[in-house]
């Protein structure tokens, strides 16, 4: 909502400091997002008197003027046809910068010196008028600042209004809030030259239809409301004899300051009321109405209206329309129709002020994709009670700026009068919710300040509160408690930390597990990243209304997103990338309407140097290879899913399999479209187990010495180191503490397809020191075991 | 042996000078600083005294200070050289050559903010709760007192799951727009008191641009018990803000609107960039919006199976991503999701 400081000043009858207004509104719940200074640049413009005008000797259309600006007398060349001797005009002295950015300097026009510029309305951005100079109807002394004569200087506040506060969508509501905060009265601004006393009071119809605005011939406008149409109240006035034309400056300025363009005096009058009271009005050209009739009724399926923006709208059932005797002439509460628009030739008007059901307006504007100032307000709820006041104000402004007169009394069709709620407020409940006991007087004052009527019921400690019509958000006791706190001031409430009881709940296992995995991966030199869980994933759970197809599904795995981040790093010439992410992945649920299965995963990608380059290795580091991947994978599985076991996968890489035989992770080299200089990329992804690992148990280590022996064995193709290790262990027996691979060799002396693998066996008896022969015998048994079961022989060369 | 100078303060140093040849490397370096250090060295302090002395004393005292200073410097250098010779294998190396580094790693700035805030709340008796990222419309909106067909729904542009759009709110599935539904889940799992924070990803139908992301982290929290009031809300969140932003930070609470709290508030802290003078980051207000909060709406308590007449509570919700951006000066939210090593490695 764009709010004019000067308009608020007119309500509060005092000058306001715009910063203070912004602070006050913020502390009332309506923060100001931006403040725009309007016409501040006109501070340099002064009133000048033209004392003489003579024709330009060298140009037919130019005149040479003698200009007095209080400081001196200047010669100014001027092309405006309306400049006359003795007239007063806005004058830009030499050195002045105009709103368009032009800085005035002395120059010669067709041989004549010009020392300044007399300005048009458009040059000052005060109007669109460029036919001549802006004539000032003033006798102010030359040199008087223009802004003293034309008080257009203003500030426009962009107020952030929450959806529960339709009352703040008009200047009156904002002024009411400020008045409450400042403890001062407020009143509707006086309309300059007001003809308000000529506006007749509206008359309530007894049923759902009636007639108003009869002419001399006794022909009036029929008005009707169709029950169930979504229109709860409809007021209609007929105004005859208006002259459509431009609005006076004060009206144009108020609208412009509130961000609305001036159209003509009739439309401006209705917009004025919308911006002042928050109630949209609509004016129709009476001559265009068939009947003549105005009715609110339910829309018909397929019915069409060409709206004011020139678009043909096809309506569906369930909307509310305003119609004449033959056709829909406007989409109620959203936008009027082009066919009945007020034009320059219009003389007689029908003015409508109505109350429409907010959900229906919301559904209509969503379905049509047509959001307007009017729909914004109706959807939030305009003041049902004050509709007649809004019409009265509209007619006052209309008569004042466009002439004419109201024919008869406006008709008010309100079949079922509905009053705002009465809410009971327990005084002790206020103290329980807020934590401080406020005096009953302070509670009453706060509620009165927002416009409620309060009746104390001391006997049962309650207040009976009749909420005002402009606050449809106040429905229950708790809403009133908020109002009391808000008007009393949140900052005046204490903030002392009191005692509390513990929540007494365990942390969620997935949160604990995620943090444990994160903490465990950082020491591997990995950086935690985040990627969007929304992606383009054909196996993912689909989103019905994605903003783009790139974000059309929920991810079924994290790794593809990390791979894209590797590519982005390559694009930034980052060759070493070490990332991990812990997050949720989604699998389709079992059953059509079942929610997806959510699973916590950890994924990592590595590429580039294994360790930072160092001068001891000529500044070159080895790139990460597949054995780095295996080591990392084993470490991540141990951390994230300790019950799972790592196995060689049937393809390239490894998988982790949990106790129930389910796949719990995989690690693999990744094939990507990499730049030529990039190193291989490796990735892994593991399901995070939510059961917490048990505490580590201390195991004492043996005090007896260990002995180790190496065996170089020839492994034929198809025999894995894992099998050989198991065989060596079995053959060596109980005293074999560990078997590790220490070397692999292929090439000279080894038959093609075979390889030599060196195993290191470590022997120990925890009870006593082993003798040499025991070790040698165990080593021999181990060798024999693999020879007999696997056909493995010692390397001899 | 240095001759006595006749100045007691200088003569007292003679025994320390004689001890220098017996000092270990660590002791030697400490002694060098104690005697000769440019800031706190005794001899430096003595030299500074010279200009304050009467004119006739300046010259002799100055000479004496200088003499003993030269002796000390020489003794220190001699002992250094001796000790260096003793560390033979490394004595020939240029120790200014770069050391061998190892890769370091670190947590994402958003995680850092969540963990730090969660830690502060744990200290106030809170525990961590989580919930699914796909919720029913009922849990995400109705249980939290969002009226259907109300403009309040426009505050949350929602992504729905394909295949359930035509269903009723109980079965229509969406990507949760806040972690607040976990409040209701927590309440249904047990009886008060509750003191819980709820971190997690949330989703909005927002374009991916400099200040919006379709998915982002949120941290919610709530406390419900008998006698919990708005003063507790202010006190607890003020305490958290001071722990997180610094003990001196100014905080303000101003009214706001959320369907699931009443009274509702926004908490602001003094703008960390301009200190309150007003700048582009705080839109000239001098304040930074940090979180939304309020007293849990009675209807939300009812949906959680908690008697709102007996129990009251407060709740808050904040965006750790936005707080991280403010705190670390990150200009574009997309940086949080790009995995750029140049970005992440700044948060080790």
Interface residues (C-beta under 8 A of the other chain):
Chain A: X22 X26 X27 X28 X29 X31 X32 X33 X34 X35 X162 X163 X164 X165 X358 X359 X362 X363 X379 X380 X432 X433 X434 X435 X436 X476 X478 X479 X481 X482 X485 X486 X490 X491 X493 X494 X495 X496 X497 X498 X500 X501 X502 X503 X504 X505 X506 X507 X508 X510 X511 X512 X515 X518 X521 X522 X523 X524 X525 X526 X527 X528 X529 X530 X531 X532 X533 X534 X541 X542 X543 X544 X545 X546 X547 X548 X551 X554 X562 X565 X566 X568 X569 X572 X574 X576 X577 X578 X579 X583 X584 X586 X592 X593 X595 X596 X598 X611 X612 X614 X615 X616
Chain B: X97 X98 X100 X101 X102 X103 X104 X105 X106 X107 X108 X110 X111 X115 X124 X125 X126 X127 X128 X129 X130 X132 X133 X134 X135 X136 X148 X149 X150 X151 X152 X154 X155 X159 X160 X161 X162 X163 X164 X165 X167 X171 X173 X175 X186 X190 X193 X194 X195 X196 X199 X201 X203 X205 X206 X207 X208 X213 X214 X215 X217 X223 X225 X227 X228 X229 X230 X231 X232 X234 X235 X236 X238 X239 X252 X253 X254 X255 X256 X257 X262 X263 X264 X265 X266 X283 X284 X285 X295 X297 X298 X312 X336 X337 X338 X339 X340 X341 X342 X344 X345
